[in-house]
Amino acid sequence: MRSSILGQPIDIVSIDEAVDLAKNAFQNLCQLKIITINPEMVINASKNLEFQSALNNSHLIVPDGTGIVWALKLNGNTFVKRVPGIELAERILDIANKLSKKVAIFGGRKEVLEKIVNRFKRIYPKIDIVKAVDGYQGEEKYDEVAEAISQTKPDFVLVALGTPRQEIWINRYSERFPKSIMIGIGGSLDVWSGRKRRAPKWVRNMSLEWLFRIINEPKRISRVLKSLPCFIFAVIKNKIFR
């Protein structure tokens, strides 16, 4: 079921339902563009037309941020749960491994990407990693990268350029990937490579993963302070006056 927050589309799905959609896309060789959305992205989309277009053109937009879940519940979606992007990507990788699918990765540092490729070969031995391109190419090379990746005909494309660049890249070049699942995975590569660690499960269960990330990455504070208060105020205002 598709809902919305502050005019931005969001799908009310569980992680199991999202995984089933991905499995169906693999089996039927059809495209599936996935966005994992948080409050910062909702605020940014209202100011960035190309990012807004990426949201509108996506097939599946899952509630990644805790703030998104809060806003959806405030609007009456009582049973909605967070769908962490990193967990969704891992579940889809598990399916890709079982089905011996082709995977491409675009983004991250070169040394981080090398670790990821080696790790994926160990834990997903049936996956064929057909292309791995680091994210330090410059926007002038995005078209060239898209063409190179599309030539390998990947079934699953992981894009780690940070938001909104990864979502915009997927939307801009998606016509070249008519049979691919495509997802923006943000900082997941750093976690998978061991460069950064994810919050312990008990912290995640308390819906405090966002706080854990801020504590461990203080540079994120300014970003959160710019977007989160605006998001909360706008959601409450919209609830009162709608």
C-alpha positions as CSV (number, residue, x, y, z in Angstrom):
1,M,0.0,0.0,0.0
2,R,1.4,3.4,-1.0
3,S,1.0,6.3,1.5
4,S,2.8,9.6,1.7
5,I,4.5,12.0,4.1
6,L,4.6,15.7,3.3
7,G,3.8,14.9,-0.3
8,Q,6.5,12.3,-0.7
9,P,5.5,8.7,-1.6
10,I,6.2,5.8,0.8
11,D,5.1,2.2,0.7
12,I,3.7,0.5,3.7
13,V,5.5,-2.8,3.5
14,S,7.3,-5.2,5.8
15,I,10.8,-6.4,5.0
16,D,9.4,-9.8,4.1
17,E,7.0,-8.3,1.7
18,A,9.8,-6.2,0.1
19,V,12.0,-9.3,-0.2
20,D,9.1,-11.1,-1.9
21,L,8.8,-8.3,-4.5
22,A,12.5,-8.6,-5.1
23,K,12.3,-12.4,-5.5
24,N,9.5,-11.9,-8.0
25,A,11.5,-9.4,-10.0
26,F,14.4,-11.8,-10.2
27,Q,12.2,-14.7,-11.3
28,N,10.3,-12.7,-13.9
29,L,13.3,-10.7,-15.1
30,C,11.7,-7.3,-14.5
31,Q,13.0,-4.0,-13.2
32,L,12.6,-3.0,-9.6
33,K,13.9,0.4,-8.4
34,I,14.1,0.6,-4.6
35,I,14.6,3.6,-2.4
36,T,15.1,3.4,1.4
37,I,13.8,6.7,2.7
38,N,14.5,8.7,5.8
39,P,13.4,12.2,7.1
40,E,16.4,14.0,5.6
41,M,15.4,12.6,2.2
42,V,11.8,13.8,2.6
43,I,13.0,17.3,3.3
44,N,15.6,17.3,0.5
45,A,13.1,16.0,-2.1
46,S,11.0,19.1,-1.6
47,K,13.9,21.3,-2.7
48,N,15.5,19.1,-5.4
49,L,13.4,18.4,-8.5
50,E,15.6,15.6,-9.9
51,F,15.5,13.9,-6.5
52,Q,11.7,14.3,-6.4
53,S,11.6,12.7,-9.9
54,A,13.6,9.8,-8.6
55,L,11.2,9.2,-5.8
56,N,8.1,9.5,-8.1
57,N,9.6,7.0,-10.6
58,S,10.6,4.3,-8.0
59,H,8.7,1.1,-7.8
60,L,9.3,0.5,-4.1
61,I,10.0,3.2,-1.4
62,V,10.5,1.6,2.0
63,P,10.5,3.3,5.5
64,D,14.1,3.2,6.6
65,G,14.3,6.0,9.1
66,T,12.8,5.9,12.5
67,G,11.3,9.3,11.9
68,I,9.5,8.0,8.9
69,V,7.9,5.2,10.9
70,W,6.8,7.8,13.6
71,A,5.2,10.0,11.0
72,L,3.4,7.1,9.4
73,K,2.0,5.9,12.7
74,L,0.9,9.5,13.5
75,N,-1.1,9.4,10.3
76,G,-2.8,6.1,11.3
77,N,-0.5,3.4,9.9
78,T,-0.4,1.6,13.2
79,F,1.4,-1.5,12.3
80,V,4.2,-0.1,10.1
81,K,7.7,-1.1,10.9
82,R,11.1,0.1,9.9
83,V,12.8,-1.6,6.9
84,P,16.5,-1.0,7.3
85,G,18.1,-0.6,3.9
86,I,21.2,-2.6,4.8
87,E,19.1,-5.6,6.0
88,L,16.9,-5.4,2.9
89,A,20.0,-5.4,0.6
90,E,21.4,-8.4,2.5
91,R,18.2,-10.3,2.2
92,I,18.1,-9.6,-1.6
93,L,21.7,-10.7,-1.9
94,D,20.8,-14.0,-0.2
95,I,18.2,-14.6,-2.9
96,A,20.6,-13.5,-5.6
97,N,23.0,-16.1,-4.3
98,K,20.4,-18.9,-4.3
99,L,19.4,-18.0,-7.8
100,S,23.0,-17.6,-9.1
101,K,22.4,-14.0,-10.2
102,K,24.8,-11.3,-11.5
103,V,25.6,-8.4,-9.2
104,A,27.2,-5.0,-10.0
105,I,28.4,-2.5,-7.4
106,F,28.9,1.3,-8.0
107,G,30.3,3.4,-5.2
108,G,32.5,3.6,-2.2
109,R,36.3,3.9,-2.0
110,K,38.4,1.6,-4.1
111,E,40.0,-0.2,-1.2
112,V,36.6,-0.6,0.5
113,L,35.2,-2.0,-2.7
114,E,38.0,-4.5,-3.0
115,K,37.2,-5.8,0.5
116,I,33.5,-6.1,-0.3
117,V,34.1,-8.0,-3.5
118,N,36.3,-10.5,-1.6
119,R,33.8,-10.8,1.2
120,F,30.9,-11.3,-1.2
121,K,32.8,-14.1,-3.0
122,R,33.1,-15.9,0.4
123,I,29.6,-15.5,1.7
124,Y,27.7,-15.5,-1.6
125,P,29.7,-18.0,-3.6
126,K,27.0,-18.5,-6.3
127,I,26.8,-14.8,-7.1
128,D,28.7,-13.5,-10.2
129,I,30.1,-10.1,-9.4
130,V,30.2,-8.8,-13.0
131,K,31.3,-5.2,-12.3
132,A,32.6,-3.2,-9.3
133,V,33.3,0.5,-9.9
134,D,34.4,2.9,-7.1
135,G,32.4,6.0,-6.5
136,Y,35.2,8.5,-7.0
137,Q,34.7,8.9,-10.8
138,G,33.2,12.4,-11.0
139,E,29.8,13.1,-12.3
140,E,31.1,13.7,-15.8
141,K,31.8,9.9,-16.0
142,Y,28.4,8.8,-14.7
143,D,27.2,8.1,-18.2
144,E,30.3,6.1,-19.0
145,V,30.0,4.1,-15.8
146,A,26.3,3.4,-16.5
147,E,27.1,2.1,-20.0
148,A,29.9,-0.1,-18.7
149,I,27.7,-1.6,-16.0
150,S,24.8,-2.1,-18.3
151,Q,26.9,-4.1,-20.8
152,T,27.3,-6.8,-18.1
153,K,23.5,-7.2,-17.9
154,P,23.4,-7.4,-14.0
155,D,20.4,-8.7,-12.2
156,F,21.1,-6.6,-9.1
157,V,22.8,-3.2,-9.0
158,L,24.0,-1.8,-5.7
159,V,24.6,2.0,-5.8
160,A,26.5,3.6,-2.9
161,L,27.0,7.3,-3.8
162,G,25.2,8.7,-0.9
163,T,21.8,10.3,-1.0
164,P,20.5,11.9,-3.2
165,R,23.2,11.2,-5.8
166,Q,22.6,7.4,-5.8
167,E,18.8,7.7,-6.2
168,I,19.3,10.3,-9.0
169,W,21.9,8.1,-10.8
170,I,19.5,5.1,-10.7
171,N,16.6,7.2,-12.0
172,R,18.7,8.8,-14.7
173,Y,20.1,5.6,-16.1
174,S,17.4,3.1,-15.3
175,E,16.3,2.7,-18.9
176,R,19.6,0.8,-19.5
177,F,18.7,-1.7,-16.8
178,P,15.2,-3.0,-17.8
179,K,15.7,-6.3,-16.0
180,S,17.6,-5.2,-13.0
181,I,16.8,-4.7,-9.3
182,M,18.4,-1.4,-8.4
183,I,18.9,0.0,-4.9
184,G,20.8,2.9,-3.2
185,I,22.7,1.5,-0.2
186,G,24.3,4.6,1.3
187,G,27.0,3.7,3.8
188,S,26.4,0.0,3.8
189,L,29.7,-0.7,2.0
190,D,31.6,0.7,5.0
191,V,29.7,-1.6,7.3
192,W,30.2,-4.7,5.1
193,S,33.9,-4.0,4.8
194,G,34.4,-3.6,8.5
195,R,35.4,0.0,8.2
196,K,32.4,1.1,10.3
197,R,30.3,-0.9,12.7
198,R,26.5,-1.0,12.9
199,A,24.6,-0.4,16.1
200,P,24.2,-3.4,18.4
201,K,20.9,-5.2,18.0
202,W,19.6,-4.0,21.3
203,V,20.1,-0.4,20.2
204,R,18.3,-1.1,16.9
205,N,15.5,-2.7,18.8
206,M,15.1,0.5,20.8
207,S,14.9,2.5,17.5
208,L,18.0,4.4,18.5
209,E,20.3,3.4,15.6
210,W,20.2,7.0,14.3
211,L,21.6,8.2,17.7
212,F,24.3,5.5,17.6
213,R,25.4,6.8,14.2
214,I,25.5,10.4,15.3
215,I,27.6,9.5,18.3
216,N,30.1,7.5,16.2
217,E,30.0,10.0,13.3
218,P,29.8,13.5,14.9
219,K,30.0,15.2,11.4
220,R,26.4,13.9,10.9
221,I,25.1,16.2,13.6
222,S,24.8,19.3,11.4
223,R,22.9,17.4,8.8
224,V,20.5,16.0,11.3
225,L,19.9,19.4,12.9
226,K,19.2,20.9,9.5
227,S,16.6,18.4,8.5
228,L,15.1,16.5,11.5
229,P,13.5,19.5,13.4
230,C,12.1,20.7,10.1
231,F,10.7,17.3,9.4
232,I,9.1,16.9,12.8
233,F,7.6,20.4,12.8
234,A,6.2,20.0,9.2
235,V,4.6,16.6,10.1
236,I,3.0,17.9,13.2
237,K,1.8,21.0,11.4
238,N,0.3,18.9,8.6
239,K,-1.4,16.7,11.1
240,I,-3.0,19.6,12.9
241,F,-4.2,21.6,9.9
242,R,-5.1,19.0,7.4
